[in-house]
Amino acid sequence: MTHVKSATVVAAGAEAEHCDVRGTIEPNIGFQLKLPTSTYRGRYLPYGCGGFCGYLQAPSFPQCGPGAGDAAVAATDDGHLAPPENPFDTTWGKNNQAARDDYFFRAPHVLSKASKRIIQAFYGKAPTKSYFSGCSNGGREALLLAQRYPDDFDGIIAGAPANHYGPIVVLQAWLARHPIPDVKLPVLHNAVMAECDQLDGLTDDQIDDPRACDYDPGKLRCDGPDQPTCLTQPEVDNVRALYAGPTDAAGRKLYPGGGETYGSELAWRGWITPIPEFGGSISAGLADNGLRHLAYPIGTPHSSLAEFKFTVPELRRLTPELLKANAMSLDLRDFRRSGGKLIIWHGANDEAIPFDGTLDYWQRLTKGVPQSWARLFVVPSMYHCGDGSGLTSFDPFKELIGWVERGKAPDKVIAERRDQQGNVTRTRPVFPYPLRAKYDGTGSTDDAANFVPFRPKPANDRIHWAGEDLYAKPGPTAP
């Protein structure tokens, strides 16, 4: 049942005039829905929620038409509130299965059902087209909706999806257990870029495919005392482990892909190396709180970051509960049959969720299946959901609208680099994977108009790892 707590008209200003609706969906899913009063054109767009959620981030109107405000937009806290001073809080799920399930899979689906009923009542008719967009955990929610609720949305954007939810807990624990000091990150990054930036034909602060790089951090080993300009042997070992990704003692992969990508080093600050504002690293906060309160069935023995063992049995222990949160199904036939369109995108230098896990999922998903309904875009140099050394922003929403409403499948999306003042200093086309952008030899390399698509040698993106059978295990659905 849905309870509307308030509905307030907000005058036009930074945004178009709209009715701001706040409420809850039982048992405890908070939501916000913005309904434009005069600019609405029939679209509905909810956004996914990042991390452990627990907050209600005001949804913004997309810049997708003649003016902002032509879509009703929504957001949810996924069924719980975390204290502002602790975004990693998961105590809400320690003994509350309903709260877990709302976060794992139920909240974005029931938000869609409730919002469409409110839209019907407000405008006198249901949305003509419905879209969903999310990144990270929101990207997981996006894929989950396509897999389990194929009739909810006409178009879905899944950015940097955390769809391998259980294995990603293992990944975060691995990252947290292999830190290096912040002061060492620039020297490591500069050495990587000096060796690998030019591999794609341009020296432009971005490596188009980090997998082509094979820099050995042992080259930075200190010959004498520890200095900010070199790595100690334990630091070299940690960096090698970060690039390799989580494995057991026999070398079996516990996550689909490697770990950190070459070129991502500056983004490790905060995610891997502790910073005061978080009281530690982000990966440590995610791994420890996930293992303590969410990762195992209620009433069974739990673990923690300090206790976790990188073994196949420990990966398996996460499956009974976190299967509910996984969005790893390869069967999207119902979504395709309903006419749904899917855009997946991922930054090639994502420090939080390495992009090769998405490539593994994509190759399995599209093997033998025409890609007339789905596209994957890999954004060179981009970090987790944004920012990066060469490109900092990527938004395929306009292209998704053109695909759903006009039948024009996206043949490219323009990514941008913006400076600290918000000025665009670079544009670069991103073509559907596996195509890449190649400089045509004329004009500025910061201008997207001077690049054309080219197809590199075919690569086998499928990765053999200890959890491959999870692709065949669907999670539950909510009514």
N, C-alpha and C positions, 0 to 999 in steps of 0.2 A: 504494500500500500504506500502511496505517495502522499506526503504532507507538505503543502506550500505554507511556509512561515511568513514570507513577505513578498510583495511585488511593488516595486518603486520605479516610477518614471525618472530616468536620468536625462537631463537636458543635454542637447548637442554641445559638444566642446571638442575635446581631444578625440572623442568618438561620436558616431551618429547617435541621435536620440534613441533611447531604447528603454524597455521595461526590464528591470533587473529582478529576476525571480530567484528566491532562495528557499531551500526546503530540504527534506530528508526522504529517503526511500527506506522502508523498514528492512532490517532492524535499525541501522544507524548510518546509512550512506548519505553524507551531506553532498549537496550539489548547488551549482549556480547556473542559471540559464539566462542569457541576454537575448531579448526579442526586439529587433528594430521596429520602431513605430511607423516609419514611412519609407524606409529604403529596402525593406525585405523583398527578396526575389525568389523565395521558395526553397532555398538551400538550408540544410542543417549540418553543423560541424561541431562535434565534441572533440576535445583534446585528451590524449592519454596523460597519465600521471607518472612521475619519475621516482626512482629509488624505492623506498618503502611507502611512498605516498604519505598520508597522514596530514595533508594540508590541502587547502582549497585555493588554487591559483586562478585568479580571475581570467577567464577566457578572453582572448582578443579577437576583434573582427579581422578577417583576412582581407588582404588587398587583392581581390580577385576579380573586380569588375570596374565599372566606371567610377565608383566611389566605395569607400569602406562602409560596411554595415549592411551588405545585401544578403547576409546569412545569419540565421540564429546560431549562436555558439554556446557551448556548455562545457562544464568541467565537474569533476567529482573528487572527493578525498579518498575514495575507495573503501569507505566504511569505518574509518577511525581517524582520530586526531592525535598527532605527536606533539610533544612540547616544543615550542619554537627553538629552545636552546639545545635540543637533541633530535636532529632529523633522523638519527639512526634508531630511535626507540622502536622496539618491537614487543614490548611487554603486553601490549593489547592482544597479541596472538598467543600468549603463553598457554592459556587454558580456555580459549574461545574459538571453537571451530568455525562458528558462523562468521566471525570477523576475519579469520583466515580465508575462508572461501570467498567472501566479498572481495578481498584483495587479490586472491589467486585468479579468479575467473568471473565472478558474478557482477561486480559493480558496473563496468562499462556497458554490459548488455542491458541491465535493468535501467540504467540512466537513459539509454536510447529509447526504451519503451515508455518511460515516464515523460521524457522530453517531447516525444512525438504526440503524446496525448495532450500535453499542455499547449503545444503549437497548434494542434487541431482546434482546441478550445479558443485560443487567442485570435487566430487568423481565419478560422472557419473552415480550414482544410489542412490536411497533413502536408509535410514537406514534399516537394516534387522530386528532389534529389537529396540523398543523405551521404555524408562523407565522414571519415574518421582520420585523425592524424596524431601520431605519437612518436616519441623517440625514447630509446633506452627501455625502461620498463613500459613506457607508453608504446614503444615499438613492439614489445611483446604482446601488449594488449591488442594492438592492431592486427597482428597475425592470428592471435587467439580468436578475434571476432570473425576473421575470414574463414578460419577452420571450423569453429564450433557454432557460429551464428551467421550462416551465409546469407540470410535474407535481411540482416539489419542495415547494411550499407551498400550503396552503389559503387563507391570508390574508397579505397583505403591506402594510407601512406604509413609504412612501417620503417622508421628511421633507427639505425643501429640497434636492432631488436635484441632484447635479452631473452630470446625465446628458448634457449637451452637453460632454463632457470636453475635446475639442480646443478648441472655442471658449472654454471657461472659462479655458484657459491664456492665450489672448489677453486676456480680460477682466482676469485678475489682473495681467498686464503693464501694461495700461492704468491700472488703479487705482494700481499702484506708481509709475507715471511721473507721477502728478498729485497729489502730497501737498500738504497745507497744515499749518501748525503746530498742535499739540494745543491751544494756548492759544486758537486761533480757533474751535474747534469749538462751545463753549457759546454764543458770541454768534451764530453762524450758526444753530444749532439753535433758539435762543430766537426769532430773527427769523422762521424758517420756521413755528414753532408759533403765534406771534402772528398770522400771516397766514392759516394754513390749518387750525388745530386745530378751529375751529368749523364748517368746511365740511360736516361730517356731522351737524350739529345739536346737538352737545355739545362743550363745552370740557372735555376729560377726559384730556389728555396723550396722546392718540392720534388719528391720522388714519386713518379707516377705509379710504380708498382714496387712496394718495399720488398717483395719477395725476390726481386732481382739483386738485392744488396746482400752481401755476405761479409760484413765488417766484423773483424775479430777484436773485441774489447781488450784482449791481451796486449795489443799494441800500445795501450795506455798504461801498462803496469809500471808502477813506481820502481825506479832503479835504486833509490835510496829511501830516505824518510818520506812519510806521507805528506803530500802536497795537494793543494786544490787543483793542480794541473795534471794529476795522474791518479790512477786507481790502485788501491792496495789489492793483494791477491784475493782476500775475501770479497772485495767489491767487484773484481773481475768475475769471480764465480757467481755472484749474485746477478750481475748484468747478463751473463750467459744464460742463467736460469730464467731470467725475465724474458729474454728473446725466445727461449725454447718452449716455454709454457709448461703447465703442470703434467708431470709424469709420475709413475710409481718407480720403485727401485729397479724394476726390470726394463724401464724405458717405455712402458705402455702409456699412451696418451689418455689423460683423464678429461680432456676437453677437446672439441673438434677444431684442431688447428694448433698454431703456435701460440706464443704469448705476445709480448710487446713487439711492435713493428719498428724497423729501422726508420728513423726520422721522427719518431714520437717522443723522444727523450725529454724535451722541455715540458711536455704535458704530464710527466710523471710526478712533478711537484704537486703535493696535495693528494693525488690518487694513490701513489705508492710511498712517497716520502712524507713523514708526519709534518703537519703544519699546526701552529698554535690555535688558529681559529676553529679547528675541528677537534682539538685535543688528541690528535693522532692522524692517521691517514684515512682517506675515504674507503679504500679497499678493506682496511682493518675493521672499520665501523660496520661496513656491510656484512663482511664474513662473520665477525663475532656475534653480532646481534641476530643475524639470520640463523646461525647454528644454535644459539641459545634458546630461541623462542619460536622459530617457524619451521625449521628444516625437518623435524621428526614428528611422527604422530604424537598427539597429546597423551601423556601418561607413560611414554617410553623414554629410555635414557637419551639425553641430549649430548651435545659436544660444545666446543668453543674453539676460537682461533688457536689458543695455546695447545689444546688437546688434539686437534684434528690431525689425522694421519693420511698421507697421500697414497692411498691404496685403492684398488678396484673394489674390495668389500666396503670401504667407507663411501665410495661413490654410490654403490648400490644401496647403502643404508639411507641415502637421501631420496631414493625413488618413491617409496610408498606415499610420502606426503607431498613432495615437490613435483610429482607427476601432475598434480592438479594445477600447478602454475605453468608447466611447460606449454609451449606453443610450437611443437615440433612435428605435427601431423603433416604428411605429404599428400593427403587426400583433400584437395580443394575442389573436387568436381561440382559440388553443389553451389559453391560460390561462382564458379565459371558459368554454370548453367543458368544462374540467376542474372547473368550479365555483368557481374562484378568485375571491377578493374583494380589491380593491385600494383602499387609502386613500393619497392623496397630500396632503401639507400643506406650507404654506410661509408663513413670516413676511413680512408686507407691508413691513417695514423691514429686511429681510435685507441686511446690508452686504457679505456675501461672495458671494452668488449671488442677484442681483436676481430678484424673484418673477415678473416679467412673462415671463421665459423659460419658466417652468413653465406660465404661462397660455397661451403660444403652443403648447407641446407638448400641453396639455390640449385646446385647441380642435381641433387637428389629430387627436388621438387619438379624440375622442368625436364628431366630425362624422359624422352619419348613423348613429351606433351607440347603441343604448339604454344608459343609464347604470345599469342594474340591477346591475352588477358592480363599479362604480368610483365613488369620491367624491373630490372635491377640496375642501380647506378652506384658506382664506386667513386667517391670524391677524393682525388689525390690530396694528400697532406692534411686533410681535415682531422681534427681531434674528435672527442666524444660529443656528438650532437651539435658541433659548431666549433669555431675558432680553429686555428691551425697556422702553419708557417707560411703557406702559399695561398690557400683558400680558406675563408672563414665562415661563409654562409651559403646555404643551399636550401631552396624551398621549391618543391615540384608541384605545389597545389594548383597553380594556374594550368599546368600541363595535365594534371589529373582531371580538372574540370573539362578541358578541351577533349579529353579522351572519352569521358563518360557522356557528356552532353552533345558533343559534335562528332564523335567517332574518330577523332584524330589521335592516333597513338603517338606518344612523345618520342621524337627522334633525337632530342637533346634537351638538356636543362642547363641554363647558364648559372654557374657558381660565381661567387664574388669574393674578393678580399677587401675588407674595410679596415681603415685605420682607427685609432682610438677616438677620433672625432666623428666617426661614422661615414667618412668619405670613401667612395669606391675607388680603389687604387688598382684593381685587377679584375677582369672578367675572363672566364675560361669555360668553354663548353664541356659538359660531361655527357658522354654518349652512353646508350644502353650497353651494359656489360655483355660481351667482352670487348666491345669497341673502346678505343682510347682516342684522346685528342692528340693530333700531330701538327706541329707548327708548319705552315705552308711556305715559310722562308721570306715572307714580306711583312713589313710593318712591325708594330710593337708586340712583344710577347705578352703584354698585359691586356691585349684586346682580343676578345673571343672571336671576332670576325676573321682573325688570321690563323684559325685552326680548322683542320678537317678531320673526319674520322678515319681511323685505320684499324685493321684487325691484326692483332699480334698472333704469334704462333699459338695453336690451341693448347690449353693447359688442362690438366686433370685436377679439378678443384675438390674432388671427393677425398675425404680424409678418413683413414681407418683409425678408430679410437674405441675406448672401452664401453662407450654408451651408445653405439650405433643402433642397438635394438630399440632405443627409446623413440626412434622415428616411427615405429609401428604401434606405439601405445598411446591411444587417445586419452585425453583427460575428460573430466565430467563437464556437463553443461548445466546452466541454470534455466528454470522455466521462465 
